[in-house]
Amino acid sequence: MSEVAIDRPVPDFELPATDDGHFRLSDYRGRQVLLFFYPKANTPGCTQEGKDFRDLHEDLTAADTAVVGISRDGVRAQQNFKEKYGFPFPLLSDKEERVCNLFGVLKEKNMYGRKVIGVERSTFLIDAEGVLRREWRGVKVKGHAAEAMEAARALHAGG
């Protein structure tokens, strides 16, 4: 069960991040945050999604929006993924699934005939005051980053 809801403040959280860092949501007050959850680093869909957000990073920055990726991968795997594709944004490691549970992105999936719990590709747009304004669940990669960027622009412009 997700603890986040549209038009409600997102509880603060902190996770280990790439570049020997830590990410704390409250440190981003005053800026919008586009938080995208992905199943696994260096897989085709996750790689394409990261590249799409990378390619739109300048436009998102112009809309005063920080981009942050999260998966259950360890920090080392996240760092390698970030460096391999030149992602200009932090990737967070949620091995304990605390933030995945907060956002309700863990879902039962079928993998080679076995039921497993995995991350459902999802994106969340948080405004400068820390309130959740948009969510996309069960995301299909093609065109998603551009759609999220347009929503960030509109929110930044007051829409």
N, C-alpha and C positions, 0 to 999 in steps of 0.2 A: 504494500500500500504506500503510495506516494504521500509525502508530507508537504509537498509544494502545491500551490494552487494559483491560478491566474489571479492577478490583482491583489495578491498577498505578499508580504515580505518573505524573502527566502532566508531561512535560518543560516547564520554564519557557519562556515566550515573552513578547515585547513587541511591541505594534503601536500605530500612531497611532490616537487616539480623538477623538471629538467633544469640543467645548468646549475646543479647543486643548490636549488632553491626550495622555497616553500610558497605555496599560494594560499592566501587567506582572502575569502570573498570580501570581507569588510574593508580590506585595503584598497578596494576598487570603488568605494563610494565616490560619487561625483563623475563616474564614467559608466557607460553601459557595458554589460558583459554578455557575450555570446558564447554560451557553454555548449560544446558538442560532445556527446558520449558516443564512442565507437567500440565495436567488439574486440578488435585485436590489431596491434601495430603490424605493419608490413604485410597485410593481406590486401588483395586487389581493391575491394570496395573502400576500405579504410584509407588506403593510400590515395585513391582518387579523391575522396572527400577532403583529406588533409591538403592535397595539392590545390583543390578548388578554393578552399579557405585561404591558402597561401597566396594564390593569384589575385584574390580580392582584398588582401590585407590592407593595402593602401587606401582603398575606398572605405573599408570598415574603420580604419584609423581616422579618416576624415570625418566620419560620423561619430567620433568620440566613443568607439566601441572596441573593447578589448576582446580578442578571440582566445579561447582556452579549450583545449581538448582533454578528455578524460577517458581512460580505460582501466581495466584491472591488471594491465601489464605492469611489471616492475619498472623502477626508475631507469635502470640501465637499458632495458628494451625501448623505453620511451625516448631516452637520449639518442640512441642509435637511429631510431625512426626519424626524429627531428633533424638530426645532422644529415642523414642520407638524402632527405628531400628538401632541406633548407627551410623548414618551417620557422617563421619569424615570431611565433607565439609559444607560450609554455604548454607542455603536455604534463598532465598530472597522473600520478599512480594511485589508484584506489583499490589496492590488493585486499583490503579488509571490507570492501563493498559498502562502507558507511554512506558515502555520497551517492552511490548507485541506488541504495535503498531510499535515501532521502528524496531522490527524484523519481523513484519507482521505475527504473529502466531495466531491471532484471526480469527476464521472461523465460518461460520454458520454450525450448526450441527442439526440433528434431535434427539430429546430426548423424547421418549414416544409419538411420533406423533406431538410434538411441535418443532418449529424452535427456537433455542437458539444460542447465540454467545458463543463459548468456545475456549479454548486454544488447538490448534493442536499440538500434541506432536512433538517437533522439537529440534534439537541439532545443535550447532554452534561451530566451532573450530577457535579460534582467535590466531594468532601467537604472538610472544614476542614483536612485534612492534605495536600491536593493529590492525592488518589487518585481515579481515575475509578470511580464507583459505578454509574452507569446511562448507557445511550445509547439514543437513538431515531434510526433512520435511515429515510430515505424517508418522512418525516413528512407526514401529512395534517393540514391546519391545524385543522379543526373538532374541538374538544375537546382538542387537544394541550396547550395551555398549562395547562389545569386538571389534566390527568394529570401533567404535569411538576411542577406545584406540589404535588400530593399526594405524589409521590415525594420531593420536597425536604422536606416536612413530616415524612414518615416517617423519613427519614434523620436529620433534625435531632433527632427524638424518640428516636433510638437504634435504629430499625428498619431 
